[in-house]
C-alpha cells in the first residue's frame, strides 16, 4: 500500500528543494509528490460559476478632479482593470507560481484580500471584486488548518502521518512571506501547486494567516475569473498581536565588567530571577 514514508516527509522535501536540487528531482521527491497527489482526492472542491472573490493591490492610480466644471487637479483612484490582474510574462514570484508565470491570487472576503497585501497605516489599496467564469475544480489545503504541526520523536501511524504532512503543507502556503524573504522559500509550494496544475486542477485554496474566516484561492488561469468592480480604500487602523517564538538571551558582565553573551540552554527567566 502506498503511503508517506515519514511524518516529516514534507519538511525533508522542502529542505531538498530549497537547498539541494530544484529542477531535477530525486526518486524520493517524486514518490512524495505522487503521494500528495493520491491523498488529495478527499480535498477536491468545486467553485461554481459566478462565485464571488476579492483581489487587492497595494497602491492606486490617478484621475482628474473637477469642481463646478473647473479643473482642480488629480486625485487618487483605484487601479484600472488591466492592473488588477497579473501581466502576462511579468508576474512576480508567489507561493503558487515562479516569476513570469501568472497566477491569479484571490480571497474569499474583502477584508482578507486587503489584509494580505500588508498595508501600512494610511496606505491606499485598490480592491476589486471578481466572479468565476466557469465551474472550477480546486484542491483545499485547509482541511487541518486548526491543527498545529508538532515534532515527534517516534514515527506516526499511516493516517496520523498523512494528517501531519497535510497540516505542514497548509501552513507552508498560509505562512506570510515578504519581499525581503529568500525567494527559495517559495520553491516547495510552487512545486506542489504545479503538481495540481498539471493534473487537471484549476487552482488551490489555503487558509489565510490573517483573520479567522478568510481563505485564499490561487487560480492557475487568470481568465477563470473576471473583474466586476473595483474601489479604492484607505487603511485606517492596524492591529497586531505577538507571541514569543523562542527563549531570549541575556547579556551578563564578567568580573572585569566586560559584557559577555550567554547562550540559552533552558527556558528563560525574567531579569532579577536569573541564576548566577
N, C-alpha and C positions, 0 to 999 in steps of 0.2 A: 504494500500500500504506500502510495506517495504521501510524504509529509515533510514539514520543515525539519531540518537536522537539529536545530538548537533554538532555545528561546532568544538567543542573541544573534540569530541569522541576519536580521536586518542591520544591526549595528556593525557586524562584520562586513556585510555587503557595502554599506555606506562608507566605511573606512577604506576599503579597497578601491572603490570608485573615486573617492576624493584624493587618495594618496598614492595609488599604485597604477592600475590600468583602468582607463575610462572607455576607450573606443574598441579595444579588443578584449572581450570578456572571457573570464575563466569558465571552466565547466561548472565550478561551484556557483558562480554568479548566474549562469544560465539555468541551473537547477532551481536556484532561489526564485528567479523571475517566473519560471514555469509554475512553481507552487503558488506564488502570489496570484497568478492568473487563474489557476484552478480554484483556489479558495475564495475568489472574488464573486463567484456566482450568486451567493446569497446577498450580495451588496449591490446588485444591479437595480437601478431605479429608472423610472420614466418621467420625463418632464413633458407635459402636454404642450401642444401648440398654443401660442399666445400666453404662455406663462410669464408673469412679470418679474423682472430682475433689475438691479441697480448697478451703476458703474460711476465711480468718482475719479476725477483727475485734480491734482493739486495745481491751482493756477486759474487764469482767466484770459479772456480776450478783451477787446475794447469796442465801443460803439459811440457814434455821435449822439450828443445830447442837445436838444433844443428846448427853449423856454419861450413861449409866445412867438413861435416862428423865428426866434433869434438863436443862432448857434452859440452855445455856451462852451463846449469843449467835449472831450472824450471821457467816458466813464466806463468802469469795468463791466463786463457782461460774461455770460457763460461761453465756454469754448464752442466753436461751430461743430456741426455733426462729424466732419472728417477728422477732427481732433479727438473725438470721444471713442474712436476705435484705433487699434494699433495699425500703423502704416506697414504695408507690405514691404518686406525686406529691411525694415528699420526697427523691428521690435526689440525692446531691451530684454535683458536677462530676467527670467522669472522662475518661480519654483516649478512651473509645469512646462517651461519652454526655454531652449537655448537662444542666445542672441540671434536675431534675424528671422526667426520662425514665429509668426504671430499666433498668440492665443488670447482669446477674449476673457478677461477676468471680471466676473460679476459677483454680486452679493444678493442675498435674499431680502435684505432690508436696506433702506436708505441710510439709516444710522451706521450700519456695519460698513457699507461702501465708503462713507466719508471718513470713518474712523480708521479704516485700513490704509489710507494714504498718509496717516500720522501727521495731521496738520498741527501747526503751532498756533498759539493764541492770536486771533486777529487775521489769520490767513484766509484767503478766498479759495473756494472749492467749487469746481464745476461738477454737478451731479446729474446724471441722466438716467431716465427710465428706459428699459429695453423690454421687448417681448420676444419670445422664441418664435421662429418662423416655421417650425415643424415639430413633430414628435421626436424627442431626443432620448437616447439611452446613455445614462451616466453611471459611474461607479461611486458609491457613497463610502468614503473612508471614515466617516464619523461615528460608526456604529458603537465603538468602545470609547468614545471621547471622554466620558465621565470616569473612566478607569485610569488610574495613574500608573505609568510604567515604573517597574521596580528592578532591583538587582537580585538575582537568585544564585545561591551557592550550590544548588543541585538542579539537574535537568527536570523540566516540567513534563507532564504527560502531553500527548499529542494535541488535545483540544485546548488546554491551557497555553500551550506553546503557540498555537495559532492565534489565540486571543491576544497574547502579549506582543506578538510581532505586528499584528494589525493596529494595536494601540501605539506602538512605536512609529508605524508608518503615518498614522493620523497626526501624531504630534510633530513629526518631521514636516508635514505640509502646513500645519497650523502655526508653527513657530515663526514669530515675526523676524524678518531679516531686513537689514538696512543697506543702503548703498555702500556703506563703509565695510560691510562684511565681505569676506573672501567669497567670490562667486563659485568656488569649488563646492561650497556648502549647498548649492542648488543641484549639483550633478546627480545625486541619488534619486531625488524626487523627479527630476526631469526624465530620468531613465524609466522610472515606474510609470509616469504619465505617458511617455511614448509607447510603452508596452501596451497600454489600453487603447491608445490612438490607433495602433497598427493591428488591433484585434477587434475592430468593429464598434468601439465605444465612441460616443460623441463628446464626452467630457468627463470630468471628475468633480466630486463635491467633497468639501472638508470643512470642519468646524473653524469658525473664526476665533482667534485668540482674544478678540475684543468683544466683550459682552457675552450674555448667556444664550441669546436666541438667534444669533446670526450665523449664516453659513455662506461660504464662498463656493462659487462654481466656475470652473475654467472650461470654456468651450474650445475645442481644437480647431473648429472652423468659425471664424468671426462672422461669417454670413448667416450663421444659425440663429442670430438674434438681431433685431433691428431697433433702432432708436425711435422712441415715440415723442419724448420731450426732454428738455434739459433746462436746469435752473442754477443760478449762482447762489452760493451760501457762504456765510462767514462763520468761522469758528469762534464762538463766544465764551465757552468755558472748557477747561481741560481738567480731567480728574485722573489721578494715578494712585495706585496702592503698591506697596513694596513689601517684599518678603525676603528675609535673609537667606542667601543661597549657599553660603559657606561660612566656616568659622573665620573671624577676623584674626589678624596678627597684632601683637603688641610690640612696642618699642621699649626696651629696657636699657638702663645705663649700667655699665660695669663699674668696678671700684674707682677707676680713674675719672669717671664722669662721662666717658665716651659712649655715645649712643650705639647700641647694637640691636640687630633684628633677631628675634627668636621665632623659630618655626612653630606652627600649630600642630600639636600631636594629640590633643584631646579637645573636647568641647570647650569653647571659650567662656571665660568668666568676665564679668564687668570689672573695670578698673577699681582697685581697692580691695577686691576679693581674690586677686590672683595669688597663686602660691609662689613663694620665693625659693 
